[in-house]
Amino acid sequence: MTDSVLDAGGGQAAPAAGPTPASSPSANGPGAVPGALAVKAIDMTKRFPGVVANDHVSFEAAEGEVHALLGENGAGKTTLCNLLMGLYRPDEGRLFISGRAVRFHSPRDAQDAGIFMVHQHLRLVESMTVAENVVLGWSKPRRLRFSPRTVEKAVAEAADRFQMPVDPSARIWQLSLGERQRVEILKALYRGAKILILDEPTTVLTPQETEQLFSSVRDMAAAGRTVIFISHKLPEVLAVADRVTILRQGRSITTVPTAGTDADHLAGLMVGREVSLEATAKLAEEPGPVVLELEGVSARGDLGTEALKDVTLSVCSGEILGIAGVAGNGQRELAEVITGLRATTEGKITIGGTRLSVGDPRAAIDLGIAYVPEDRMGTGISPNLSIADNLMLKSYRGKTMRSGPVLSGRKANANAREMIKRFDVRAPGPRTLIRQLSGGNIQKVLLARELSSEPRVLVAASPTRGLDVGATQYVRRVLAETAQRGVAVLMVSEDLDEILELSDRVAVFYNGRVVGILPAAGANRQQIGLMMAGAA
Amino acid sequence: MTGPLRVERRLDTPKWLKLAVPLVSILLAAIIVGILLAATGHNPFSTYHQMYSASVTADGALTATFVYATPMLFTGLCAAFAFRMRTWNIGGEGQLYMGAVGASATGLVLGDWPRPLLIIAMVLGGAFAGMLWATIPALLRAYLRTNEILTSLMLNYVAGFFMYYLIYDSSSYWRDLTTPGASVFPTGKTLVANAAWPGITIGTFTLPMGFILGVGLAVGLLVLIRSTRYGFEMRVMGDSPQAANYSGIRTKRKIVSVMAISGGIAGIAGSSQIGDFGHVLDPRGLEQAQYGYTGIVVAALALYNPLAVVLVSLLIGGLTNAGFALEGPSFPTGLVGTMEGIILFTVLGGEILARYRIGLRHRAVAPAAVGTGASS
């Protein structure tokens, strides 16, 4: 039976599947077990108004294989998963699960076929226990009585069996993000997952938690399950997957075994041209006069405790000041204080000599402070409004978007079309809702809006977090160019490499204070690391 | 597993469905109500005919429908406007009372003004009173972060008691103390004839001035929401308050001003009750009508669209009117209420239908396994 399935579902039918013979997955990775094809997707096509999100995408994954789907934001990874999960119905194409043709109408259908997904944003009820979350909405076996103790016991056994150490009686809100993700995976395994889709699972994890996740993934594969690993991070894909299918602009480009390839090669396939993963060149120039100045600024955090303590720093025109530090040491509060979103308790902030009024975002905007916030979806944009509306979020008060007293939709659309073109936003049109765009494209819209206002100061908080290779490089290039045009740039990042690559000077934050400010050229990573830890 | 039905979310709703769903919903409601009527021993067809006649064709029926629809139009607009920004002003009822108090005061004080000025003053008097009343929960919400649903709702009762106090428990300016019976049967002072709002009369049908005012207001609100900076700020606030704050919108002031406008609209409902219909402050009548609460239903059915509020208010106004006409010894009030409930239920249910695709459940895994026969 298994052999026949393998043959019938063989690689010949999939034109885009590349040179990989389906019969030899075992040769590709350390943990791959020769097995039947668990998933075979042929020519999956999904069209949305104005966009072909998946254009004849084909790939296959064997039992016991870790198969990565690699692609930039907007390449069609999420759409493909939603097709596999029954959230969308394909316009064309066929899907085989364990050799049987299937057609899913809802996620429940997919789950019945053994396909489960762990979403990037976890879907757990925070006030409930681990055990309750694991069984929530799962009516097998059907029982009338719900006994917490029985359930906890069953979940504890499952946790043991699948080697997912987690306390079944703990409440979700008490757990770290890594532990919560483990609960999601356990939930899928408990429900009999044979094929597990992990969507960008490492975004929320610390390096140690990532290691743990990878070892769990390998264990699951060794136990004969299929793991589909979605990512745009090349090192991770190389570390955990047996084979990689590369998606680009909605098409499956090729499938390659990870053994015998490298990051540069994959990046080239992903972006569709030769890319070098080396640093963005930054022109060393003499910085201009001081534009942004903070003197003895203190502010409270969300919980009322003092989050910024006596911060004094300045940023010159044409300079990038990098703010380094472990997350939660006052960087967010610093950005919010400068942009007027948070009130200062002491000290003063001046822009080109003019004092900024306390806690007034509009005054900050009027003084020429642009802000790319860390929380893109929640703060930086209005998700259910169109691209055009979001682009005029800060300029609607002026005259450019009006004809007479009323706002002009025509002018807004024209502006949006120009920005879409200038900042290379991949979107069907100016009336597309922002939330339908990928993370990289949302960030481009945000940058377009903030930079088109000709700011004097740009505050960018974690501007490349969660973005793929192409988008990250794009954003870094835009930041460097912005500084070269004479804007004072203050960039917060947890990525020390990014800071050292882009900044002229680095200010290290620890516990709400500036521990030190030093030039980035020739900076000692070791020393900055110690400063970030509060040890220097 | 989950039964024979499956429910899928629609990505986008086709245009024909947006039209078809409400029509089918109303038809479905008619069928369900028909069954109910037949089961309780009434002939559905003659009942429907009676309803139609009582709300449209009979002598004065259409006028009565507009009499019910006019206050619902205002309170519907009041709720729809505030709800657009996710500011939940449930206080239309109390704002209407206060509007009636304000408008009757204006009408009594300025009784000797020329008629057009007097009428304008009454409209503004009611709007201003409703606005002030709505400002209380608005300020509490904006600056002290109280829940405006609770505060605006509770203020409805306060406004109700205040209105009763003016007429029944005090010698207030509003109370008529001139007649000897006034202490036994307390009533409000009747306004001068000049303070009665003119309607447009065509044959036996009279279109109240308030309704025309309401339609104008609906158009104005639509323009305000769709194509002004004010409306743009409302849309951003409604979608994401953080983004609004980030983009420099004065969010606190915005909440207060939107609630105030919303309350002002409900206040005009009170003005219209005095000017168009009652010409006297009648606490009992206003309280029994519950137009403020009905307005919330009207707004929801209209999906917060001001122009749709006009149509829905007429539909609900007609239903209310027909309901009163049907009531009698052989037709209990409860049955009328049940009928109205079924109609609202199906229409709101239909909206959900329009957003989801519902069909019979197919087997998840197709029985034909394509690969099996190939090479074994």
Boltz contact constraints between the chains, C-beta under 6 A:
constraints:
  - contact:
      token1: [A, 4]
      token2: [B, 374]
      max_distance: 6.0
  - contact:
      token1: [A, 4]
      token2: [B, 375]
      max_distance: 6.0
  - contact:
      token1: [A, 4]
      token2: [B, 376]
      max_distance: 6.0
  - contact:
      token1: [A, 5]
      token2: [B, 371]
      max_distance: 6.0
  - contact:
      token1: [A, 7]
      token2: [B, 374]
      max_distance: 6.0
  - contact:
      token1: [A, 7]
      token2: [B, 375]
      max_distance: 6.0
  - contact:
      token1: [A, 8]
      token2: [B, 371]
      max_distance: 6.0
  - contact:
      token1: [A, 8]
      token2: [B, 374]
      max_distance: 6.0
  - contact:
      token1: [A, 9]
      token2: [B, 371]
      max_distance: 6.0
  - contact:
      token1: [A, 99]
      token2: [B, 371]
      max_distance: 6.0
  - contact:
      token1: [A, 100]
      token2: [B, 365]
      max_distance: 6.0
  - contact:
      token1: [A, 100]
      token2: [B, 369]
      max_distance: 6.0
  - contact:
      token1: [A, 101]
      token2: [B, 366]
      max_distance: 6.0
  - contact:
      token1: [A, 101]
      token2: [B, 370]
      max_distance: 6.0
  - contact:
      token1: [A, 102]
      token2: [B, 365]
      max_distance: 6.0
  - contact:
      token1: [A, 103]
      token2: [B, 366]
      max_distance: 6.0
  - contact:
      token1: [A, 105]
      token2: [B, 6]
      max_distance: 6.0
  - contact:
      token1: [A, 106]
      token2: [B, 6]
      max_distance: 6.0
  - contact:
      token1: [A, 106]
      token2: [B, 8]
      max_distance: 6.0
  - contact:
      token1: [A, 109]
      token2: [B, 364]
      max_distance: 6.0
  - contact:
      token1: [A, 112]
      token2: [B, 364]
      max_distance: 6.0
  - contact:
      token1: [A, 113]
      token2: [B, 365]
      max_distance: 6.0
  - contact:
      token1: [A, 361]
      token2: [B, 248]
      max_distance: 6.0
  - contact:
      token1: [A, 362]
      token2: [B, 248]
      max_distance: 6.0
  - contact:
      token1: [A, 365]
      token2: [B, 248]
      max_distance: 6.0
  - contact:
      token1: [A, 378]
      token2: [B, 242]
      max_distance: 6.0
  - contact:
      token1: [A, 379]
      token2: [B, 242]
      max_distance: 6.0
  - contact:
      token1: [A, 379]
      token2: [B, 243]
      max_distance: 6.0
  - contact:
      token1: [A, 379]
      token2: [B, 246]
      max_distance: 6.0
  - contact:
      token1: [A, 382]
      token2: [B, 236]
      max_distance: 6.0
  - contact:
      token1: [A, 382]
      token2: [B, 239]
      max_distance: 6.0
  - contact:
      token1: [A, 382]
      token2: [B, 240]
      max_distance: 6.0
  - contact:
      token1: [A, 382]
      token2: [B, 243]
      max_distance: 6.0
  - contact:
      token1: [A, 384]
      token2: [B, 239]
      max_distance: 6.0
  - contact:
      token1: [A, 385]
      token2: [B, 239]
      max_distance: 6.0
  - contact:
      token1: [A, 393]
      token2: [B, 247]
      max_distance: 6.0
  - contact:
      token1: [A, 394]
      token2: [B, 247]
      max_distance: 6.0
  - contact:
      token1: [A, 396]
      token2: [B, 229]
      max_distance: 6.0
  - contact:
      token1: [A, 396]
      token2: [B, 232]
      max_distance: 6.0
  - contact:
      token1: [A, 406]
      token2: [B, 227]
      max_distance: 6.0
  - contact:
      token1: [A, 406]
      token2: [B, 228]
      max_distance: 6.0
  - contact:
      token1: [A, 407]
      token2: [B, 227]
      max_distance: 6.0
  - contact:
      token1: [A, 407]
      token2: [B, 232]
      max_distance: 6.0
